Amino acid sequence: MPSIAAIIPTFNRQAKLLRFLELIRQQTCPNLQIIVVDSGSIDGTPDLVTEKFPEVSLVQVSDRNFWAGATNAGVKLALDRQIDFILTINDDAVIQPDHIKNMVDLAQKYQLSILGNRIDYLTPNNQVWSLGTYSDWGTDRFLKIAYNDLDLAEIPSEILAQELIHVDALPGNGVLINRSVFEQIGLYNTTFCPHYHADSELIVRAKQVANIDAWIAPQIVLQNDFSNDQKQIPAKNLAGLKYIFFHPKSHLFMLPILYIIWQYCPPAKKISTLLALSRRFHKMKN
């Protein structure tokens, strides 16, 4: 069995992290190491992790690292330890005891370098958040989450029954990545994608730079204790608009969006993508 490291970035979410660590402690996957990267939590998280989960490797970084920088710190440690597979996963995930073993078995069965799980909401039950991400260049949703917010009954049964589905990109919550991917293309892009979209950018870069395909396993399900309210747009005053377009923790932060378009959009689609995006942002301001 190959070695696996689960990388869990966290910041001031003690209750969710402790719940997740209890779940990952129950995993049936052998050779599993757990690496928590704490970005300067002030809620007592580091001390509690050390006390209650002595088997966990705790890495502490600044709160200015955001998701990409924090995840990179964990990935670097895993690579230094010569870990075979790295699993990026969030502290608000809920998984079954065989979750990681099933992912590793499937990756080995088909010799996959990048494999993601299906993501469902924890509540409401039986509602899908993601079955991977697809490029839709020329529109304002150029990285489109597949089957987002649909009930399971609305998704074709033949889709859910598939063992694997090819995707263009993946959200970073529950993605198994062979160490060779990082060795070939580098780590998450902290310069242009410090928080949102760093997960997608890495997958798109893997395909462009090294012709590495990404897949999703519809039958391996992670439940996400997440609400779309967490992406709620602030008030459309000057301060709110400044946050929406220029704060690294906004999912509409302009820097990663423009970088991904510049770097990966087909030349013939660049102008139409930018125009569609500008129309979307113009509507948001009004």
Disulfide bonds with the S-S distance in Angstrom:
none
